[in-house]
Amino acid sequence: MIRLSQALAVLAAAAAAAAWAQVSLPGAPLPQTPLPRLPSVTEPVTGTLKPASAALSDLRKLRVRELLRSERDTFEAGPGGQPVVRRQVGALSPSPAALERAKAAGFTIRGSHALEGLDATIVVLEAPDGVSTRSALKKLRELDPEGEYDYNHVYLESGFQSETPAPSPATPASPVAPGGPRIGLIDSGVDGSHPVLAGTSIVRHGCDDVVFAAAHGTAVASLLVGQGDGFTSVTPGATLYASDIFCGHGGGSLSLLAIALDWMAREKVAVVNISLVGAKSPLLTGLVRAMTSRGFLLVAAVGNDGPSAPPLFPAAYPEVVGVTGVDTNRKVLPEACRGEQVDFAAQGSNVVAAAAGGGFGEIRGTSFATPVVAGLLARSLESPDPAKAREALASLESGALDLGKEGPDPTYGKGLVGADIRAGRRE
């Protein structure tokens, strides 16, 4: 275990070491230096992990500040201090005429991707030399008042891991044949060689087919589908559709999130776990509505920025199922965000999950409560269907345990679900 001061020092060093977060569309040159794994902020208490909740609520903010400071040529602060890609503006389904006007004004098309499953197109435009990102966005909106333009926002994880223990001798499960439940994951990379994931069926997407195993994506994946000696998950035996939008770097861009959502739509993966948080965007708003109107369920972490923090997205969209975390006493995590975006609560602490490279690590945060809700919904929604999606949500709500104030509330939402599920290894 490490002390608070050590954790913050390691966090700052890790953020400074990040050469890039992958923020552009496929085809753009990207450095391939993996980030070091970030430990959680902890205090040593009788040999157990005890997160310092106040520090946890500031951890993502600190990481963002360090990323903006160390990579100022690549990133800058957008609205609310959230990270965006410098000199890049995203456009959702711009008309050919609008693109011609943009090019005439000096903009360059950095990348374009047809979102066939959502009947849309995502285009990333680069500002002319000497034009700020803010001015570029304003100019494009002036050139095309009816169009949808926004910053290319960057989305980060919503959970924390302890230092990785030594590799465990866990016995992998027998290989699982494709079939049965399917569940989607949009996150960082998954270590499919880990003993509890080696026997699972994983369909990968992103990063030009290169695997960048990462701590966060591996932990979430193990809670969704992992299985082995002494380890279980919410949906063991399910096929995991995993889209890596980080590719070894410090965050996932809005443009790559859009491409991942489109892949899930084309593959008809009805339930998608998104344990990532970031800024609201009109582009993401349109994509979320396109998914949910087709009967997909997007399940996202509400975030760990503290009870008074502004809402984080995509969980804060009304169409998205927002998940908070509770401890073993069924009390909300002190660092969890609160508000109307909270739909359900699930276990988010005292959980041990797979660590990239082998072994297990203790985890905490709304990121790791989200797989419980996503897995339960995936059990009852085999394919995207608006009516059946509503039925799945109603069924989940009917079995929820009311916590806090009577009825739905901004702390626990509609209540605790999955109380009988023992996903992960609890020690």
Buried (B, 14 or more C-beta within 10 A) or exposed (E): BBEBEEBBEBBBEBBEBBBBBBBBBBEEEBEEEBBEBBBBBBBEEEEEBEBBBEBBBBBBEBBBBBBBEBBEEBBBBBEEEBBBBBBBBBBBBBEEEBBEBBEEBBBEBBBBBEBEBBEBBBBBBBBEEEBEBBEBBBBBBEBBEEBBBBBBBBBBBBBBBBBBEEEBEBEBBEEBEEEBBBBBBBBBBBBBBBBBBBBBBBBBBBBEEEBBBBBBBBBBBBBBBBBBEEBBBBBBBBBBBBBBBBBBBBBBBBBBBBBBBBBBBEBBBBBBBBBBBBBBBEBBBBBBBBBBEBBBBBBBBBBBBBBEBEBBBBBBBEBBBBBBBBBEEBBBBBBBBBBEBBBBBBBBBBBBBBBBBBBBBBBBBBBBBBBBBBBBBBBBBBEBBEEBBEEBBEBBBEEBEEBBEEEBBBBBBBBBBBBEBEBBBEE
